[in-house]
Amino acid sequence: MNGSMQVASQPELSQRQHQILKLLQAGKVNKEVAQELGIGLGTVKQHLVAIFKKLNVSNRAMAVSQSMEIFQGQESRGAALQMADFLECRPCVVLSIALPQEAGHAAVKLMYGSLAAMASAHDAVFLARNGNAGDVILGIQRVTEYDLAVALQTARAVYDDLLATDVQIAQKLRGCMTAGVAFASMKRFGGWTGEVIASAAIASARELLNEVAPGGFMFDSTALDMVELFGVGGTQDIAPTMLLQELKNLHWTGSRRAYHLVGRDEELARLYAALTDAAKGNGKLILVEGEMGMGKSRLCDAIAKLCLKHEGKVSFCRSLPPVLGNGLYDTVKGAACSAEQVAAWLRDQPACFPELVVVDDFHLLAKEQQSLLSAAGAEAIGNGKLVIFSGRRGMHENTGYPNGAGISETISLRRLSAQAIQVLVRNALGKGAIKGRAAKVQRMTSAAAGVPLFAVELARHHQTEQLALPLRVAINARLDSLRLDRNLLREVAKNTVGANLEEVAVALAEDVGALRTQMERALAAGVLSCSAEGWLSFTHPLLRRAIENFEME
């Protein structure tokens, strides 16, 4: 009876107050609590005053002592529910690799060491397991568009390390790759807490690995879908089953799934006018900029084809991300190249007119590489070449040309009209019979909200109401890179008509001033917008759906 009365009389603490008490138990001072939770020092002090009042105590020591009893009483009743508040649904890639049972200790140790090293270098999670097998899970700490390429790079590294020490054992190595979602306990501003991971993709990888013959490598259908979307594979098609030693032939090219260039007539006409000038020896440097999925690469491909049609010369390179070496990929020769080589091509005298040099995904290059190519580009236009640097917004800052000096023109790709998006959706759906086709076209056109990549991927996965995995990766990669306040985004996502900051602050039991800073970051990143009346909403409907998918389904 006394025990029941004690539980019933326990004070009701908010989620934030629970977090602060846990940190106090760990011996954290106010400054460390603020840093851990991403809130202001003043906000921590306000919460402590409220906690002391609720617990009827006068200092930290008394609060910690009483909270120990409270938490012990709550663990048996609500631990699972509390943990669910921190779980996110994360798109992930799983690489599973195994050696045969007869492999010696040294070979198994080498394999585990290689997997662990690659996982550490790429913010992945490594799980060693019985049977001389191991898994590397990418996307838990941070999703990127290059997780597939990193997984392939990891498999190749393990194979090469074994090959250098024991050829026979290396030839018996087997592996596979799957893609899916994982539920992981995440920190407020991103990054795994280190506590929980649950994923059907891991189980699928382990099951698939049992089907792989020694020396072989397999992809599941979802991984192959992602491979095609994000430009892994070089010039060859990837089969579901291949030899592990053939992975060396697979390269990240950045050449994504092709779709018709729609709704960019004006932009293409501007590039064609510049190409016409270049045919007369009048060089130009043009920046093509836009957010992810707006069709920058498609536009560059289109002008390159027009240049070749006019018997011109084309050099077309895509920049590699830092995780893959910070080089470039020559799409014409189908081989890797360096920034120094591209700079030399820019500085060379034109072999003919017109001559076009394209550097796509310019934003991925290191600052010194951007500076090198920018200087070479200035020389190229003096020699009569047409130079195009394509990348994300903010290209003026990346090129190093102050106030746009030296840049002939900038083409900013905006969202397409509903009519253009509808054409893309219809093309992607094809001519086959689809139940409720007209209604689906309208829904997908509305959901894509002007972004070509979203339109195509929604159409390709029209059978499911859930956000398709390739779209989750594309959207979450952008959100993860921004390190925004997920609690703020979740609260805004809960209300389809918008929410004001004061309401969000009350729901989160947070100080409005501290939360305003996080709101301003989200506004500056282009994820949230704020009306004149102060209502917060997402700038794109699929961003809201991606935030909803952070939570357990």
Buried (B, 14 or more C-beta within 10 A) or exposed (E): EEEEEEEEEBEEBBEBBBBBBBBBBEEBEBEEBBEBBBBBEEBBEBBBEBBBEBBEBEEBEEBBEBBEEBBEBBEEEEEEEBBBEBBBBBBBBBBBBBBEEEBEEEBBEBBBEBBBBBBEEBBBBBBEEEEBBBBBBBBBBBBBBBBBBBBBBBBBBBBBBBBEEBEEBBBBBBBBBBBBBBBBBBBBBBBBEEEBBEBEBBEBBBEBBEEBEEBBBBBBEBBBBBBBBBBBBBEEEBEEEBEBBBBEEBBBBBBBBEBEBBBBEEBBEBBBEBBBBBBEEBBBBBBBBBBBBBBBBBBBBBBBEBBEEBEBBBBBBBBBBEBBEBBBBBBBEEEBBBBEBBBEBBBBEBEEBBBBBBBBBBBBBEEEBBBBBBBBBBBBBEBBBBBBBBBBBEBBEBBBBEEEEBBBBBBEBEBBEBEBBBBBBBBBBEEEEBEEEEEBBBBBBEBBBBBBBBBBBBBBBBEEEEBBBBBBBBBBBBBBEBBBBBBBBBBBBBBEEBBBBEBBBEBBBBBEEBBEEBBEBBBEBBBBBBEEEEBBBBBBBBBBBBBBBBBEE
